[in-house]
Amino acid sequence: MERENIRKEALNGNINAFQALFAEFQSQLKSYLYRLVTDRNDVDDLTHDTFIRAFDKITTFNEASSLKTWVFKIATNLAYDHLRQLKRWPVDAQDQGAALAIGNKEVSGSFRVVHQTFNAAAYDMKEHIDFCFTCISKTLPIENQVALILKDIYDFSLKEIMLILDKSEGVIKHLLKDSRDTMTSIFDHRCALVNKNGVCDQCSQLNGIFNPKQNQQEARMKLELVKQSKKFNREELYELRTQLVKAIDPLRSSGADLQDIIMRCTRTAVGDVDDFFAAPASKANV
């Protein structure tokens, strides 16, 4: 009954009641926005703007969906406006980021500083696989990226995604199939973690840098993705990746600060950021 009263108060324009409801899914909203825009400062700005816009428009909420879905629609539209100003990432974005780090001692040195001094700077291969999933998803058109992440990472239903993207069920199904096919194909050709012909083994290489005393092969074999790589087809391996990614909050994980600065390096390499050192990463978790 108390929650129902809070809901009624929120719908009647009580900002404290609305804040209480917003807080129930705020962490998930932030992690969703981070996977789209890959910048903590932008996430904070978009989350703030989403809250303000949703509260201003609360009288238009007709309860055709849950409040969470309605708020995610507002956040997605704001993220769209931001992402339209940027180019889609190339498939080799991580390679470009690695080349920048290798070729610039100050950039690679900043990784070590973060790893040694920040609170959330442990290196875990699972978290870098999550990082990789985000990078690969950014090669998709915005609508595809949104549909994929909402469905496969945050478990939104088709109906909810239809409301968020304002598309028919057929269109959403097409977006999801096309996105999964693209992601699966890219992983199949790039990921050396599960495919000897893959060109990228960045997760294992970074493990050797940041966990030098840990046996790399032992670290690899702890991953279910690696254990099953010889048994499953590439579609099933994609499913394993999504299960791994679901379990990680990129803003609150044990290595969130380290992965964020690696992400900033990648964003600089592909042109999303003009100067790697212009806005240094924050020491505090979001």
C-alpha positions as CSV (number, residue, x, y, z in Angstrom):
1,M,0.0,0.0,0.0
2,E,2.8,2.4,0.9
3,R,4.4,2.0,-2.6
4,E,1.0,2.5,-4.2
5,N,0.7,5.8,-2.3
6,I,4.2,6.8,-3.4
7,R,3.2,6.0,-7.0
8,K,0.1,8.1,-6.8
9,E,2.0,11.0,-5.2
10,A,4.6,10.8,-8.0
11,L,2.0,10.9,-10.7
12,N,0.4,13.9,-9.0
13,G,3.7,15.8,-9.2
14,N,5.4,15.1,-5.9
15,I,9.1,15.3,-6.8
16,N,10.2,13.4,-3.7
17,A,7.9,10.5,-4.5
18,F,9.1,10.5,-8.1
19,Q,12.7,10.4,-6.9
20,A,11.9,7.4,-4.8
21,L,10.5,5.5,-7.8
22,F,13.3,6.7,-10.1
23,A,15.9,5.4,-7.7
24,E,14.5,1.9,-8.0
25,F,16.0,1.6,-11.5
26,Q,18.5,4.4,-11.6
27,S,21.6,2.2,-11.4
28,Q,20.4,0.0,-14.2
29,L,19.5,3.1,-16.3
30,K,23.0,4.5,-15.8
31,S,24.7,1.2,-16.8
32,Y,22.4,1.1,-19.9
33,L,23.4,4.6,-20.9
34,Y,27.1,3.9,-20.3
35,R,26.9,0.9,-22.7
36,L,25.5,3.3,-25.3
37,V,27.6,6.5,-24.8
38,T,30.7,5.0,-23.0
39,D,31.4,8.2,-21.1
40,R,30.7,8.7,-17.4
41,N,30.2,12.4,-17.6
42,D,27.7,12.0,-20.4
43,V,25.9,9.3,-18.4
44,D,25.5,11.7,-15.4
45,D,24.3,14.5,-17.7
46,L,21.8,12.2,-19.5
47,T,20.6,10.7,-16.3
48,H,20.0,14.1,-14.9
49,D,18.2,15.3,-18.0
50,T,16.1,12.1,-18.1
51,F,15.0,12.7,-14.6
52,I,14.1,16.4,-15.3
53,R,12.3,15.6,-18.5
54,A,10.4,12.7,-17.1
55,F,9.2,14.7,-14.0
56,D,8.2,17.6,-16.2
57,K,6.1,15.2,-18.4
58,I,4.8,13.0,-15.6
59,T,1.2,14.1,-16.3
60,T,1.5,12.7,-19.8
61,F,2.4,9.2,-18.5
62,N,-0.7,7.1,-19.3
63,E,0.5,3.9,-17.7
64,A,0.4,2.0,-21.0
65,S,3.8,0.7,-19.9
66,S,5.7,0.5,-16.6
67,L,7.2,3.8,-15.3
68,K,10.6,2.2,-15.9
69,T,9.9,1.5,-19.5
70,W,8.6,5.0,-20.0
71,V,11.7,6.6,-18.4
72,F,14.0,4.3,-20.5
73,K,12.2,5.6,-23.6
74,I,13.0,9.2,-22.6
75,A,16.6,8.3,-21.8
76,T,17.0,6.5,-25.1
77,N,15.7,9.5,-27.1
78,L,18.2,11.7,-25.3
79,A,21.0,9.3,-25.9
80,Y,20.0,9.2,-29.6
81,D,20.4,12.9,-29.9
82,H,23.9,12.6,-28.4
83,L,25.0,9.6,-30.5
84,R,23.8,11.1,-33.8
85,Q,26.7,13.6,-33.4
86,L,29.2,10.7,-33.4
87,K,30.3,8.1,-36.0
88,R,29.6,4.4,-35.6
89,W,32.7,2.6,-34.4
90,P,34.8,0.6,-36.8
91,V,35.2,-3.2,-36.1
92,D,38.9,-2.6,-35.2
93,A,38.2,0.1,-32.6
94,Q,39.9,-1.9,-29.9
95,D,43.0,-2.4,-32.2
96,Q,43.1,1.4,-32.7
97,G,42.9,1.9,-29.0
98,A,45.7,-0.6,-28.3
99,A,47.9,1.1,-31.0
100,L,47.4,4.5,-29.3
101,A,48.3,3.0,-25.9
102,I,51.4,1.3,-27.2
103,G,52.5,4.3,-29.2
104,N,52.0,6.8,-26.4
105,K,53.8,6.2,-23.1
106,E,51.7,8.8,-21.3
107,V,48.5,7.0,-22.2
108,S,49.8,3.6,-21.3
109,G,51.3,5.1,-18.1
110,S,47.9,6.4,-17.1
111,F,46.5,2.9,-17.2
112,R,49.1,1.8,-14.6
113,V,48.4,4.8,-12.4
114,V,44.7,4.0,-12.4
115,H,45.4,0.3,-11.8
116,Q,47.7,1.1,-8.8
117,T,45.9,4.0,-7.2
118,F,42.2,3.9,-8.0
119,N,39.6,2.1,-5.8
120,A,38.0,0.1,-8.6
121,A,40.9,-0.8,-10.8
122,A,41.4,-4.5,-10.5
123,Y,41.8,-6.4,-13.8
124,D,39.3,-9.2,-14.5
125,M,39.1,-10.9,-17.9
126,K,35.3,-11.2,-17.5
127,E,35.0,-7.4,-17.2
128,H,37.1,-6.9,-20.3
129,I,34.9,-9.3,-22.2
130,D,32.1,-7.0,-21.1
131,F,34.1,-4.0,-22.4
132,C,34.6,-5.9,-25.7
133,F,30.9,-6.5,-26.0
134,T,30.2,-2.8,-25.6
135,C,32.8,-1.9,-28.2
136,I,31.4,-4.4,-30.8
137,S,27.9,-3.2,-30.1
138,K,28.9,0.3,-31.0
139,T,29.6,-0.9,-34.6
140,L,25.8,-1.3,-35.0
141,P,23.4,1.4,-36.2
142,I,21.9,3.2,-33.1
143,E,18.5,1.5,-33.3
144,N,20.1,-2.0,-33.6
145,Q,22.4,-1.2,-30.7
146,V,19.5,-0.1,-28.5
147,A,17.3,-3.0,-29.3
148,L,20.1,-5.5,-28.7
149,I,21.2,-4.1,-25.4
150,L,17.6,-3.7,-24.1
151,K,16.6,-7.3,-25.0
152,D,19.8,-9.3,-24.5
153,I,21.4,-7.5,-21.6
154,Y,18.5,-5.9,-19.7
155,D,15.7,-8.4,-20.5
156,F,13.2,-6.0,-21.8
157,S,10.3,-7.7,-23.6
158,L,9.5,-7.2,-27.3
159,K,6.5,-5.1,-26.3
160,E,8.6,-2.8,-24.1
161,I,11.2,-2.3,-26.8
162,M,8.4,-1.6,-29.3
163,L,7.3,1.2,-27.0
164,I,10.8,2.5,-26.4
165,L,11.7,2.6,-30.0
166,D,8.2,3.3,-31.3
167,K,8.5,0.4,-33.8
168,S,6.4,-2.5,-34.8
169,E,7.0,-6.0,-33.5
170,G,8.2,-7.1,-36.9
171,V,10.8,-4.3,-37.1
172,I,12.1,-5.0,-33.6
173,K,12.5,-8.7,-34.4
174,H,14.4,-7.8,-37.6
175,L,16.6,-5.4,-35.6
176,L,17.4,-8.1,-33.1
177,K,18.2,-10.8,-35.7
178,D,20.3,-8.4,-37.8
179,S,22.2,-7.2,-34.6
180,R,22.8,-10.7,-33.3
181,D,24.0,-12.0,-36.7
182,T,26.4,-9.1,-36.9
183,M,27.7,-9.4,-33.4
184,T,28.1,-13.2,-33.8
185,S,30.0,-12.8,-37.0
186,I,32.4,-10.2,-35.6
187,F,33.1,-12.2,-32.5
188,D,33.7,-15.3,-34.6
189,H,36.3,-13.6,-36.7
190,R,37.9,-11.5,-34.0
191,C,37.9,-13.2,-30.7
192,A,41.0,-15.3,-30.2
193,L,39.8,-16.2,-26.7
194,V,37.5,-18.9,-28.2
195,N,38.8,-19.1,-31.8
196,K,42.4,-19.8,-32.7
197,N,41.9,-17.8,-36.0
198,G,40.7,-14.7,-34.1
199,V,42.8,-11.6,-34.4
200,C,42.1,-10.2,-31.0
201,D,43.2,-11.6,-27.7
202,Q,43.3,-8.3,-25.8
203,C,41.6,-9.6,-22.7
204,S,44.4,-12.2,-22.2
205,Q,47.1,-9.8,-23.1
206,L,45.9,-7.2,-20.5
207,N,45.6,-9.9,-17.9
208,G,49.3,-10.6,-18.4
209,I,50.1,-6.9,-17.9
210,F,47.9,-6.2,-14.9
211,N,48.0,-9.7,-13.3
212,P,51.6,-10.7,-14.1
213,K,51.8,-13.4,-11.4
214,Q,48.6,-15.1,-12.7
215,N,48.9,-17.9,-15.2
216,Q,47.1,-16.6,-18.3
217,Q,46.0,-20.1,-19.4
218,E,44.6,-20.7,-16.0
219,A,42.7,-17.4,-16.0
220,R,41.3,-18.3,-19.4
221,M,40.1,-21.7,-18.4
222,K,38.2,-20.3,-15.5
223,L,35.8,-18.7,-18.0
224,E,32.8,-20.7,-19.0
225,L,33.0,-19.1,-22.4
226,V,36.4,-20.8,-23.0
227,K,35.3,-24.1,-21.5
228,Q,32.4,-24.4,-23.9
229,S,34.1,-22.9,-27.0
230,K,34.8,-26.3,-28.5
231,K,31.3,-27.7,-27.7
232,F,29.1,-24.8,-28.7
233,N,28.4,-23.2,-32.1
234,R,29.0,-19.4,-32.5
235,E,25.3,-18.5,-31.7
236,E,25.5,-20.4,-28.4
237,L,28.8,-18.7,-27.6
238,Y,27.1,-15.3,-28.2
239,E,24.5,-16.4,-25.6
240,L,27.3,-17.2,-23.2
241,R,28.7,-13.7,-23.7
242,T,25.4,-12.1,-23.0
243,Q,25.0,-14.1,-19.8
244,L,28.5,-12.9,-18.7
245,V,27.7,-9.3,-19.6
246,K,24.4,-9.3,-17.7
247,A,26.2,-10.1,-14.5
248,I,28.5,-7.0,-14.7
249,D,27.7,-3.4,-14.0
250,P,30.3,-1.4,-16.0
251,L,30.0,1.5,-13.6
252,R,30.3,-0.4,-10.3
253,S,32.4,-3.5,-10.9
254,S,35.8,-4.1,-9.2
255,G,37.6,-2.9,-12.3
256,A,35.3,-0.1,-13.4
257,D,37.9,2.6,-13.2
258,L,40.5,0.7,-15.2
259,Q,38.1,-0.4,-17.9
260,D,36.8,3.2,-18.1
261,I,40.2,4.7,-18.9
262,I,40.8,1.9,-21.4
263,M,37.5,2.9,-22.9
264,R,38.5,6.5,-23.0
265,C,41.7,5.5,-24.9
266,T,39.5,3.6,-27.4
267,R,37.2,6.6,-27.8
268,T,40.2,8.9,-28.4
269,A,41.5,6.5,-31.0
270,V,38.3,6.4,-33.0
271,G,37.7,10.2,-32.7
272,D,34.9,10.4,-30.1
273,V,37.4,12.3,-27.8
274,D,39.7,15.0,-29.2
275,D,42.3,14.8,-26.4
276,F,42.8,11.8,-24.1
277,F,44.1,14.0,-21.3
278,A,41.5,16.8,-21.6
279,A,39.1,15.4,-19.0
280,P,40.8,12.8,-16.8
281,A,38.8,10.0,-15.4
282,S,37.2,10.5,-11.9
283,K,38.5,8.5,-9.0
284,A,35.1,8.0,-7.6
285,N,32.7,5.4,-9.0
286,V,29.4,6.7,-10.4
